[in-house]
Amino acid sequence: MADQKFGLVFNSIPEKCVEQMKTSHVYFVDDAKRGWSNAEGRATNILIEGENYQALRALEYTHAGKIGCIAIDPIYNTGNDGFVYNDNLVDSEDPYRHSKWLSFMKHRLEIAHRLLSENGIIILHIDDNEMAHLKLLCDQIFGEQNFVANLIWKNKFNGGYDAQFITIEHEYILVYAKNINEAKLNYVPFNVEDDKAYKGVDEYSKTRGKFKVMNLDDKSLKYSESLDFKIKAPDGSYVEPENCWRWGKEKVQWGIENGFLEFVKDKKNGNWRVNKKQYQYCDNDGNALTRAYPLRSIIEGVSNTNSANEIKEYLGDKTMFNYAKPVELIKQLLFVSTQKDSIVLDFFAGSGTTGQAVAELNKEDGGNRQFILITNNEKSDRLPNGIARDCTYPRLEKTIKEYTNLRYLRVQTLKHTDKHPSDSARISQLQVENRMLPILSLLHNTHNPIEKGDKYTIFTNHNGTFFLGVYYNDDKLSAIKHDDIKKLRKLLKSYGKNAIEINTPGSGYVGEYYKFIQANNKGNDNV
C-alpha cells in the first residue's frame, strides 16, 4: 500500500492585506478624540481600529510572548454571513470557500501562536461549518499535544421545530495551550449551599459549615502496609480496615482530636465504621477554602438571546450587531483561562464583548487584566461610521468607562516611496510625524503621557513605577540636538532609576522595527 499523508490540505490563496505588507509599513495613530483615563493605578486597555492582520503584525513586535489569553470569535464561513476575502463576498457557491477561510485564519493564527506566553491559552468559537477544519489547522499551528478541550456551548433553548433533520442547538469552543506543560486553568467555584450532600451538623459547623461523610477505609486505594493499622473505637475496641485507610496514623489521631473523623456503629452487625467528614468551607487539614471544580465540557445557562438583549440594551437595537456572544459566557471562559494580571487579546472584537467581560471580571475579583481589542471599521447602513466607531467603542463607553482606562489606536499603512528604496529611506518614512511613538509606548506598556515638549514625550506605566522618554524629529533623519537630549535626560533622572531614554533617529528602534517587519514578510512568502 502506498504511503498516505494525514493532515489538513487546502489551496493557499494569496490575501491582499498580506501582500500589501511587502511594500508598506504598518504603524498606529492615537485617536485623541476617543479613549479615557478614569481609573488611577489600573492597566490601560487598548482598542485598535483596522485590518486585524496588519494590527497583529505590529503587535507581534510589541507583544510577542506576552499575551496570557487570546479569545476570538471569527466569522463562521456559513456562506451567508458576510465573509469577505480580497474584497469579494464568499458565498456558499464559491468552490474555494473553505480554502479562502483557512488561508485567512492561518495567516492570523500563526501570529497568535507567537504572541502567546508560554503558559498562554487560546479560545476559538466556531460551529459545524468549519469546526473540523479549524481543529486540524490548530493542531498544525499549536501542536496536537497542546489541545486542551473542545467545549460544547448550548446556545439555544427553544425553537428549531422546523429543522429539516435535526435541531442544532449548540456551537463549539476550541481550547489550546501554547505549552500544555506550562498551562494553568483555574477551577470554577460553586455554591456548596446548593449541594444537598452537605447535611451533617456538629459543634464545628459555625466555622466549617455543614459536612458530608465518606468511609475512611478506601477499597479503591492501592494497598499500603503503612496505612493498614487498627484504630481505637469509643468503646475501647479496635477497628481494622478491609483494605487500608486513606490517612496515616498521625493524621488519624489529628482527625479524632479535631472532629474530622467520626465513629458510627453498624445497626445490623454492631461493628464500628470510621468516617471522614468533609466540611463545606475547609479542607482535610482544617484550612479555609472555596470549593471549585474544573470547567465542564458542556456549557449551559446562557444563550444567544442573552447577547441579543445586551446589544439592544447597550446600542438601542439588537440588530446593530448580529453575532455577539453573551458577556457571562466570555467571563466564565476568561475566569478559567486567565490570571489576574493577564493580557487578553481579541482580534475579532466585533461589538466588544471581550473588553466588557475583562473589565467586569476585574471589578468582581480585584484583578488588573488588560484587554487589547482589534476590530475593522466595516461600514453598513446600520453602522455608517463603521463597526469600531458605531458599535465597539460606544458599547465600551457605556458599560465600562467609569472604572477603566482606554486608549484608541488606528492602524495605518504607508507605502514605500520608491520601487527600490534604501533601508535608511524606508526607515526615515517611519520617523516622519512621530509615527513610531505609539508603537514604542506599546512596547514598554507606558500608555500615560505625563510631560510633552517640542521634541520629546515622557510616558509612564499604570502605577508610575517605570518611565519612557522619547526624543524625536518630525522630519527625516537629521542631527540630534544634544541640548534637547540633555533636557530630556535631566527630566528622566528626576523620575528615578526606572526610566529609559530613546532617541529615535539614533537609537536603532526604528530600524529594528523595520527589519522585524521585513523579516516576517519573507516568512510569509509561502503562506
Secondary structure as GFF3:
##gff-version 3
##sequence-region A 1 527
A	DSSP	alpha_helix	16	20	.	.	.	ID=ss1
A	DSSP	beta_strand	24	30	.	.	.	ID=ss2
A	DSSP	beta_strand	36	37	.	.	.	ID=ss3
A	DSSP	beta_strand	44	49	.	.	.	ID=ss4
A	DSSP	alpha_helix	52	63	.	.	.	ID=ss5
A	DSSP	beta_strand	67	72	.	.	.	ID=ss6
A	DSSP	beta_strand	84	85	.	.	.	ID=ss7
A	DSSP	beta_strand	88	89	.	.	.	ID=ss8
A	DSSP	alpha_helix	97	115	.	.	.	ID=ss9
A	DSSP	beta_strand	116	126	.	.	.	ID=ss10
A	DSSP	alpha_helix	131	138	.	.	.	ID=ss11
A	DSSP	pi_helix	139	143	.	.	.	ID=ss12
A	DSSP	three_ten_helix	144	146	.	.	.	ID=ss13
A	DSSP	beta_strand	147	154	.	.	.	ID=ss14
A	DSSP	beta_strand	170	177	.	.	.	ID=ss15
A	DSSP	beta_strand	188	189	.	.	.	ID=ss16
A	DSSP	three_ten_helix	192	194	.	.	.	ID=ss17
A	DSSP	alpha_helix	205	208	.	.	.	ID=ss18
A	DSSP	beta_strand	211	215	.	.	.	ID=ss19
A	DSSP	three_ten_helix	225	227	.	.	.	ID=ss20
A	DSSP	beta_strand	231	232	.	.	.	ID=ss21
A	DSSP	beta_strand	238	239	.	.	.	ID=ss22
A	DSSP	alpha_helix	249	257	.	.	.	ID=ss23
A	DSSP	beta_strand	261	265	.	.	.	ID=ss24
A	DSSP	beta_strand	272	279	.	.	.	ID=ss25
A	DSSP	beta_strand	292	293	.	.	.	ID=ss26
A	DSSP	beta_strand	298	299	.	.	.	ID=ss27
A	DSSP	alpha_helix	304	315	.	.	.	ID=ss28
A	DSSP	alpha_helix	327	337	.	.	.	ID=ss29
A	DSSP	beta_strand	343	346	.	.	.	ID=ss30
A	DSSP	alpha_helix	353	365	.	.	.	ID=ss31
A	DSSP	beta_strand	370	375	.	.	.	ID=ss32
A	DSSP	alpha_helix	387	387	.	.	.	ID=ss33
A	DSSP	pi_helix	388	392	.	.	.	ID=ss34
A	DSSP	alpha_helix	393	400	.	.	.	ID=ss35
A	DSSP	three_ten_helix	401	403	.	.	.	ID=ss36
A	DSSP	beta_strand	405	415	.	.	.	ID=ss37
A	DSSP	alpha_helix	423	431	.	.	.	ID=ss38
A	DSSP	three_ten_helix	432	434	.	.	.	ID=ss39
A	DSSP	alpha_helix	437	443	.	.	.	ID=ss40
A	DSSP	beta_strand	448	452	.	.	.	ID=ss41
A	DSSP	beta_strand	456	460	.	.	.	ID=ss42
A	DSSP	beta_strand	467	471	.	.	.	ID=ss43
A	DSSP	alpha_helix	482	495	.	.	.	ID=ss44
A	DSSP	beta_strand	499	503	.	.	.	ID=ss45
A	DSSP	alpha_helix	509	523	.	.	.	ID=ss46
###
